[in-house]
Amino acid sequence: MEEEKITTPASEETEPQVISTEESTVDEVVVSEDVPKGKKEKKPKNKLLPLWIVLGIIAGIAVIVAIIAIANAGCKASMMKYVDTFGPTEKANKLVPTIEDGYYTFTTNEDFKVMQLTDIHVGGGFGSFSRDKKVFNALDAMIKAEKPDLIVVTGDMVFPVPYSSVTLNNMTGLTEFFTFMENQQIYWTLTFGNHDTESYSYYNREEISDFVEDQDFKYCLYSAGPEEVDGYGNHVVRVKDTNGLITQAFIMLDSHAYKDSDIFGVKWEYDNMKPSQEKWYKEEVAKLNAENSAKLATLSDSQLLNPRDTYTNVKTMMFFHIPLGEVKTCVEAYVESGFNKNPTADIEFVEGIIGEKDYFVGCGVGDDNMFETILEVGSTQAIFNGHDHVNNSIINYKGVNFVYGMSIDYLAYIGIDKEGVQRGCTIIMVSNDGSIDITLENYYQDKYESKYEKEEVKDMDEIAKRW
């Protein structure tokens, strides 16, 4: 079929437009664009950046990374020298644990002092250098004054978060902290917190756990725990009297970090205890009771330091980072009651403050049966946590003390280096009958004399009223 030519008037000065009249679908008809005579059709501009700009950006990033790396390396070397300025803690009649049946065991008929430290938050980078020095100054002052038999660190030893510490290397801060603790020459152990091994950190929890065990630290009593139990650091430390009876056991647990739905922790979806841990805890208490039962069979009442039934169900304490969901239940009841010390028949707010915004409790968001197991076993007197830095309190729930330990943090919360009411340690005195006395201690008390100048904080008046 011939093509039909359609022309426009000459005054419009355009090329003739040709439309094919052959049979076709609408989609197959192509109409050419009108282009004025004497002008070339414009080609699309190349939107790619020139190579020299791209190379310049890459070089700039490389220079920044190199500067940060050099700065962090310099700060690490300087911090290690600073840490070494804190000498050992002199302690008369220091108890030395032995290993019995795979457990570190202290033996004494006297009171046994435990110090809980939590949420240390060493940054380990040049962005946190000055605040990290304050951390070690505070720790040294309290350890030197208290002279505990054992220190239990309940997680968040480091805070390798770039916006504050300017590093992703969690091993740097941990190495500084471990070195400091060993220099104190006081026995210590630890549980992990969510910040110790962030998903973007250089080292994961297994690698850090292996590192601690491989270093063969003289004073660290940490154990990774059984492979079949979830987490790292599920372990037990015991205290016995000279009859060989267990008077108290400290049970450390890994409270994990975040749910899989929140691997970066931006939604505050924290994980829960696992069934394997609940089972392990129950079995460990049963082992403690069985050992005491066998020993009691060889001893007369006159040989015992306390009534026989004192030893039949061994008293225990638990230490881990993230609080159980039941803590949230207690805090909500306390707040909703208008801060009544006894909001229900099962709850007693013993002392302290709930200072998080909106009275927040950062517990696991799922379900677990750990507290139900604790009540069933009937052994545990107190549970020591950290995690929520300005919740520092003791709440008794159904006969078990939930203890939010005093924190150290100078870094993680914005402006917290200028706050002081939450900063300190928790002291637990254990008697030879297994009974305990718990005290929340503030760092800014006069009894804690620091090696270097102690900073002023803006809530000194409130601290003076409480301590």
C-alpha positions as CSV (number, residue, x, y, z in Angstrom):
1,M,0.0,0.0,0.0
2,E,1.3,3.5,-0.9
3,E,2.3,5.8,1.9
4,E,0.1,8.8,2.3
5,K,2.1,12.0,2.8
6,I,0.8,14.7,5.0
7,T,2.6,18.0,5.0
8,T,2.3,21.1,7.2
9,P,2.4,24.6,6.1
10,A,5.8,26.0,5.1
11,S,5.5,28.8,7.7
12,E,5.9,26.1,10.4
13,E,9.3,25.2,9.0
14,T,9.2,21.6,10.0
15,E,10.2,18.4,8.1
16,P,7.3,16.5,6.6
17,Q,5.8,14.0,9.0
18,V,5.2,10.6,7.6
19,I,2.6,8.2,9.0
20,S,2.4,4.7,7.8
21,T,-1.1,3.6,6.8
22,E,-0.1,0.0,6.6
23,E,-2.1,-2.3,8.9
24,S,-0.6,-2.3,12.4
25,T,-1.6,-2.1,16.0
26,V,-1.5,1.1,17.9
27,D,1.6,0.1,19.8
28,E,3.4,-0.4,16.5
29,V,2.8,3.1,15.2
30,V,5.8,5.3,15.7
31,V,5.6,9.1,15.3
32,S,8.8,10.9,14.9
33,E,9.4,14.0,17.0
34,D,9.4,17.4,15.3
35,V,12.9,18.9,15.2
36,P,13.2,22.5,13.9
37,K,15.3,23.0,10.8
38,G,18.9,24.0,11.2
39,K,19.1,22.6,14.8
40,K,20.7,19.3,15.8
41,E,18.9,16.9,18.0
42,K,20.2,17.2,21.6
43,K,21.9,14.2,23.0
44,P,21.2,13.3,26.6
45,K,23.9,14.6,29.0
46,N,26.3,12.1,30.7
47,K,25.3,12.3,34.4
48,L,28.3,10.3,35.7
49,L,30.8,12.1,37.8
50,P,34.2,12.7,36.2
51,L,36.8,10.0,37.2
52,W,39.0,12.5,38.9
53,I,36.1,13.5,41.3
54,V,35.4,9.8,42.1
55,L,39.0,9.2,42.8
56,G,39.2,12.3,44.9
57,I,36.2,11.1,47.1
58,I,37.8,7.7,47.5
59,A,41.1,9.2,48.5
60,G,39.4,11.5,50.9
61,I,37.6,8.7,52.6
62,A,40.8,6.7,52.8
63,V,42.6,9.6,54.4
64,I,39.8,10.0,57.0
65,V,39.9,6.3,57.8
66,A,43.7,6.4,58.1
67,I,43.5,9.4,60.4
68,I,40.9,7.7,62.6
69,A,43.0,4.4,62.7
70,I,46.1,6.3,63.7
71,A,44.2,8.3,66.3
72,N,42.7,5.2,67.8
73,A,46.0,3.4,67.9
74,G,47.6,6.3,69.6
75,C,44.8,6.5,72.2
76,K,45.0,2.8,72.8
77,A,48.7,3.0,73.6
78,S,48.2,6.0,75.8
79,M,45.2,4.4,77.6
80,M,47.2,1.2,78.3
81,K,49.9,3.3,80.0
82,Y,47.2,5.1,82.0
83,V,45.6,1.8,83.1
84,D,48.9,0.6,84.3
85,T,49.2,3.5,86.7
86,F,46.5,1.8,88.9
87,G,48.3,-0.6,91.1
88,P,47.0,-3.7,92.9
89,T,44.4,-3.5,95.6
90,E,46.0,-4.5,98.9
91,K,43.7,-6.9,100.8
92,A,44.6,-8.7,104.0
93,N,43.8,-12.4,104.2
94,K,42.9,-12.6,100.6
95,L,40.8,-15.7,99.8
96,V,42.1,-17.8,96.9
97,P,39.6,-20.0,95.1
98,T,40.4,-23.6,94.2
99,I,38.8,-25.7,91.4
100,E,36.6,-28.5,92.7
101,D,34.6,-30.7,90.4
102,G,35.0,-28.0,87.7
103,Y,33.8,-25.1,89.9
104,Y,35.8,-22.2,91.2
105,T,35.2,-22.5,95.0
106,F,36.1,-20.1,97.9
107,T,36.4,-21.5,101.4
108,T,35.6,-19.3,104.4
109,N,33.6,-19.2,107.7
110,E,33.6,-15.4,107.6
111,D,31.5,-12.9,105.7
112,F,32.2,-12.9,101.9
113,K,32.0,-9.6,100.1
114,V,30.9,-9.4,96.5
115,M,31.0,-6.2,94.4
116,Q,28.7,-5.9,91.4
117,L,29.8,-3.6,88.6
118,T,27.7,-3.0,85.6
119,D,27.5,-1.0,82.4
120,I,31.1,0.1,82.4
121,H,31.0,1.4,78.8
122,V,34.6,1.8,77.9
123,G,34.6,3.3,74.4
124,G,38.0,2.3,73.3
125,G,38.4,5.0,70.7
126,F,39.7,8.6,70.4
127,G,36.1,9.9,70.6
128,S,35.8,8.5,74.2
129,F,39.4,8.9,75.4
130,S,38.8,11.5,78.2
131,R,35.7,9.8,79.4
132,D,37.3,6.3,79.4
133,K,39.9,7.7,81.8
134,K,37.1,8.7,84.2
135,V,35.8,5.2,84.1
136,F,39.0,3.6,85.3
137,N,39.6,6.4,87.9
138,A,36.1,5.6,89.3
139,L,36.5,1.9,89.3
140,D,39.9,2.0,91.0
141,A,38.6,4.3,93.8
142,M,35.7,1.9,94.6
143,I,37.6,-1.3,94.4
144,K,40.5,0.1,96.5
145,A,38.0,1.2,99.2
146,E,35.7,-1.9,99.3
147,K,38.4,-4.6,98.8
148,P,35.9,-7.2,97.8
149,D,36.5,-11.0,97.7
150,L,34.9,-11.2,94.3
151,I,33.8,-8.8,91.6
152,V,31.0,-9.7,89.2
153,V,30.6,-7.6,86.1
154,T,27.1,-7.8,84.7
155,G,27.7,-6.8,81.1
156,D,28.2,-3.8,78.8
157,M,31.9,-3.6,79.6
158,V,32.4,-1.6,76.3
159,F,30.5,0.7,74.0
160,P,32.2,0.4,70.5
161,V,29.5,2.6,68.9
162,P,31.0,5.0,66.2
163,Y,29.0,8.1,67.0
164,S,30.5,8.3,70.5
165,S,33.7,6.3,70.6
166,V,34.6,6.5,66.9
167,T,35.5,2.9,66.6
168,L,33.9,-0.5,65.8
169,N,36.7,-2.4,67.5
170,N,35.2,-3.9,70.7
171,M,38.4,-5.7,71.5
172,T,40.3,-2.5,72.1
173,G,38.0,-1.4,75.0
174,L,37.8,-4.9,76.3
175,T,41.5,-5.3,76.4
176,E,41.9,-2.1,78.3
177,F,39.2,-3.2,80.8
178,F,40.6,-6.7,81.2
179,T,44.1,-5.4,81.8
180,F,42.7,-3.0,84.4
181,M,40.9,-5.8,86.2
182,E,43.9,-8.1,86.3
183,N,46.0,-5.2,87.6
184,Q,43.7,-4.9,90.6
185,Q,44.6,-8.5,91.7
186,I,41.1,-9.1,92.9
187,Y,39.2,-12.2,91.7
188,W,36.5,-11.3,89.2
189,T,34.2,-12.8,86.6
190,L,31.7,-11.5,84.0
191,T,28.6,-11.8,82.0
192,F,28.0,-10.3,78.6
193,G,25.8,-7.3,77.7
194,N,24.2,-6.4,74.5
195,H,26.8,-3.7,73.7
196,D,29.8,-5.9,74.2
197,T,29.3,-7.6,70.9
198,E,27.2,-5.5,68.6
199,S,26.3,-7.0,65.2
200,Y,28.7,-4.4,63.6
201,S,31.5,-4.9,66.1
202,Y,34.8,-6.5,64.9
203,Y,34.4,-9.5,67.3
204,N,31.4,-11.6,68.1
205,R,30.5,-13.2,71.5
206,E,32.1,-16.5,70.8
207,E,35.4,-14.9,69.8
208,I,35.4,-12.7,72.9
209,S,34.6,-15.7,75.1
210,D,37.4,-17.7,73.5
211,F,39.8,-14.7,74.0
212,V,39.0,-14.5,77.7
213,E,39.6,-18.2,78.3
214,D,42.7,-18.3,76.1
215,Q,44.4,-15.5,77.9
216,D,44.7,-17.6,81.1
217,F,44.1,-14.5,83.3
218,K,45.2,-15.2,86.8
219,Y,42.3,-13.5,88.6
220,C,39.4,-14.0,86.1
221,L,37.1,-16.9,87.0
222,Y,35.0,-16.8,83.8
223,S,34.0,-20.0,82.0
224,A,32.2,-20.2,78.7
225,G,29.9,-22.8,80.0
226,P,28.4,-26.0,78.5
227,E,28.2,-26.1,74.7
228,E,24.6,-27.5,74.8
229,V,23.4,-24.4,76.8
230,D,22.5,-21.3,74.8
231,G,24.9,-18.3,75.2
232,Y,28.4,-17.8,76.5
233,G,29.4,-17.4,80.1
234,N,26.8,-19.6,81.9
235,H,28.8,-20.7,84.9
236,V,28.8,-21.0,88.7
237,V,31.2,-19.8,91.4
238,R,30.7,-21.3,94.9
239,V,31.5,-20.4,98.5
240,K,32.0,-23.2,101.1
241,D,32.6,-23.3,104.8
242,T,35.5,-25.3,106.4
243,N,33.2,-28.3,106.7
244,G,33.0,-28.4,103.0
245,L,29.3,-27.3,102.9
246,I,28.2,-24.9,100.2
247,T,26.9,-21.8,101.8
248,Q,26.3,-19.7,98.7
249,A,26.5,-20.0,94.9
250,F,26.8,-17.3,92.3
251,I,25.1,-18.3,89.0
252,M,26.1,-16.3,86.0
253,L,23.9,-16.3,82.8
254,D,24.1,-14.9,79.3
255,S,21.0,-12.8,78.8
256,H,21.9,-12.4,75.0
257,A,21.3,-9.2,73.1
258,Y,18.6,-8.5,70.5
259,K,15.9,-10.4,68.7
260,D,16.6,-11.4,65.1
261,S,14.0,-8.8,64.1
262,D,16.2,-6.1,65.6
263,I,19.8,-7.1,65.0
264,F,21.1,-3.5,65.3
265,G,19.1,-2.8,68.5
266,V,17.3,0.3,67.1
267,K,13.9,-0.9,68.2
268,W,15.0,-2.0,71.7
269,E,13.7,-5.5,71.1
270,Y,15.8,-7.5,73.6
271,D,16.1,-11.2,73.7
272,N,15.0,-13.6,76.4
273,M,16.4,-16.5,78.4
274,K,16.3,-19.8,76.6
275,P,14.8,-23.2,77.7
276,S,18.3,-24.7,77.7
277,Q,19.4,-22.1,80.3
278,E,16.3,-22.7,82.5
279,K,17.1,-26.4,82.4
280,W,20.8,-25.9,83.2
281,Y,20.0,-23.6,86.1
282,K,17.6,-26.1,87.6
283,E,20.1,-28.9,87.2
284,E,23.0,-26.9,88.7
285,V,21.0,-26.1,91.8
286,A,20.1,-29.8,92.1
287,K,23.8,-30.7,91.9
288,L,24.6,-28.2,94.7
289,N,21.9,-29.7,96.9
290,A,23.0,-33.2,96.2
291,E,26.6,-32.4,97.2
292,N,25.5,-30.8,100.4
293,S,23.2,-33.7,101.2
294,A,26.1,-36.1,100.8
295,K,28.4,-34.0,103.0
296,L,25.7,-33.5,105.7
297,A,25.4,-37.3,106.1
298,T,29.0,-37.3,107.4
299,L,28.7,-34.5,109.9
300,S,27.0,-34.3,113.3
301,D,24.9,-31.3,114.4
302,S,27.7,-30.3,116.8
303,Q,30.1,-29.9,113.9
304,L,27.8,-27.7,111.9
305,L,28.2,-23.9,112.0
306,N,24.5,-23.4,111.5
307,P,21.3,-25.4,111.8
308,R,21.2,-28.5,109.5
309,D,18.3,-27.2,107.4
310,T,20.4,-24.1,106.5
311,Y,22.3,-26.3,104.0
312,T,19.6,-28.5,102.5
313,N,18.5,-26.1,99.8
314,V,21.7,-24.1,98.8
315,K,21.2,-20.4,98.6
316,T,22.0,-18.8,95.3
317,M,22.3,-15.4,93.6
318,M,22.0,-14.8,89.8
319,F,23.9,-12.3,87.8
320,F,23.1,-11.3,84.2
321,H,22.7,-8.1,82.1
322,I,19.1,-7.7,80.8
323,P,16.3,-7.9,83.4
324,L,13.5,-10.4,83.3
325,G,10.0,-9.4,82.2
326,E,8.8,-9.6,85.8
327,V,10.9,-6.5,86.6
328,K,8.7,-4.6,84.2
329,T,5.6,-6.0,85.9
330,C,6.9,-4.7,89.3
331,V,7.9,-1.2,88.0
332,E,4.6,-0.7,86.2
333,A,2.7,-1.6,89.4
334,Y,4.9,0.7,91.4
335,V,4.3,3.7,89.0
336,E,0.6,3.0,88.5
337,S,0.0,2.9,92.3
338,G,1.5,6.4,92.6
339,F,4.8,5.1,93.8
340,N,3.4,3.1,96.7
341,K,6.2,1.0,98.3
342,N,3.8,-1.9,98.4
343,P,1.7,-1.7,95.2
344,T,0.5,-5.3,95.6
345,A,0.8,-8.0,98.2
346,D,3.7,-9.6,96.2
347,I,5.7,-6.4,95.5
348,E,7.9,-4.3,97.8
349,F,9.9,-1.4,96.5
350,V,12.8,-1.6,98.9
351,E,14.9,1.3,97.8
352,G,16.4,3.3,95.0
353,I,15.1,5.1,91.9
354,I,13.5,4.2,88.5
355,G,15.1,7.0,86.5
356,E,14.7,5.9,82.9
357,K,12.4,8.1,80.7
358,D,8.8,7.1,81.1
359,Y,10.0,4.5,83.7
360,F,11.3,2.3,80.9
361,V,12.4,-1.3,81.6
362,G,14.5,-2.8,78.9
363,C,13.5,-6.4,79.4
364,G,13.2,-9.2,76.8
365,V,10.2,-8.7,74.6
366,G,9.3,-12.3,74.2
367,D,8.3,-15.0,76.7
368,D,10.5,-17.2,78.9
369,N,9.9,-19.3,82.0
370,M,13.0,-18.4,83.9
371,F,11.3,-16.7,86.8
372,E,8.8,-19.5,87.1
373,T,11.7,-21.9,87.3
374,I,13.4,-19.8,90.0
375,L,10.2,-19.9,92.1
376,E,9.9,-23.7,91.6
377,V,13.5,-24.3,92.6
378,G,13.3,-22.0,95.6
379,S,17.0,-21.4,95.9
380,T,17.6,-17.9,94.5
381,Q,17.5,-15.0,96.9
382,A,18.4,-12.2,94.5
383,I,18.9,-11.4,90.8
384,F,21.4,-8.7,89.8
385,N,21.1,-6.9,86.5
386,G,22.2,-3.7,84.8
387,H,21.2,-2.5,81.3
388,D,19.0,0.4,82.3
389,H,21.6,2.8,83.6
390,V,19.5,5.1,85.7
391,N,17.2,2.5,87.1
392,N,19.1,1.7,90.4
393,S,16.9,0.0,92.8
394,I,16.0,-3.1,94.9
395,I,12.5,-4.6,94.4
396,N,11.3,-7.7,96.2
397,Y,8.9,-9.8,94.2
398,K,7.5,-13.0,95.6
399,G,10.4,-13.3,97.9
400,V,13.1,-12.7,95.3
401,N,15.1,-9.4,95.2
402,F,15.4,-7.8,91.7
403,V,18.5,-5.6,92.0
404,Y,19.2,-3.0,89.4
405,G,22.9,-2.3,90.1
406,M,24.6,1.1,90.2
407,S,26.2,1.8,86.8
408,I,29.4,3.4,85.7
409,D,28.6,4.8,82.2
410,Y,30.1,8.1,81.2
411,L,29.4,7.6,77.5
412,A,26.3,5.8,76.2
413,Y,23.6,8.1,77.4
414,I,23.9,11.7,76.1
415,G,25.0,14.0,78.9
416,I,25.4,11.2,81.4
417,D,29.0,12.1,82.2
418,K,27.5,15.2,83.9
419,E,25.1,13.1,86.0
420,G,26.2,11.2,89.1
421,V,23.3,9.9,91.2
422,Q,23.4,6.6,89.3
423,R,27.1,6.1,89.3
424,G,28.6,3.6,91.7
425,C,28.7,-0.1,92.7
426,T,26.5,-2.6,94.5
427,I,27.9,-4.4,97.5
428,I,26.6,-7.8,98.7
429,M,27.7,-9.2,102.0
430,V,27.2,-12.9,102.3
431,S,27.1,-14.5,105.8
432,N,28.2,-18.0,106.5
433,D,24.6,-19.1,106.8
434,G,24.0,-17.9,103.2
435,S,22.0,-14.8,104.1
436,I,22.8,-11.6,102.3
437,D,22.8,-7.9,102.8
438,I,22.7,-5.6,99.7
439,T,23.8,-2.0,99.5
440,L,23.7,0.5,96.6
441,E,26.8,2.7,96.8
442,N,27.4,6.0,95.1
443,Y,30.9,6.8,93.7
444,Y,30.8,10.5,94.8
445,Q,30.8,9.6,98.5
446,D,33.9,10.8,100.4
447,K,34.9,7.3,101.3
448,Y,35.9,6.6,97.6
449,E,39.1,8.5,97.2
450,S,40.3,8.5,93.6
451,K,43.8,8.5,92.4
452,Y,43.2,11.3,90.0
453,E,40.8,14.2,90.5
454,K,37.2,13.2,90.8
455,E,34.9,15.2,88.5
456,E,32.0,17.4,89.7
457,V,28.5,16.4,88.6
458,K,25.4,18.6,88.6
459,D,23.3,16.5,91.0
460,M,25.7,16.6,94.0
461,D,22.9,17.9,96.2
462,E,20.7,14.9,95.5
463,I,23.6,12.6,96.1
464,A,24.4,14.2,99.4
465,K,20.7,13.6,100.5
466,R,20.7,9.9,99.6
467,W,24.2,9.0,100.8
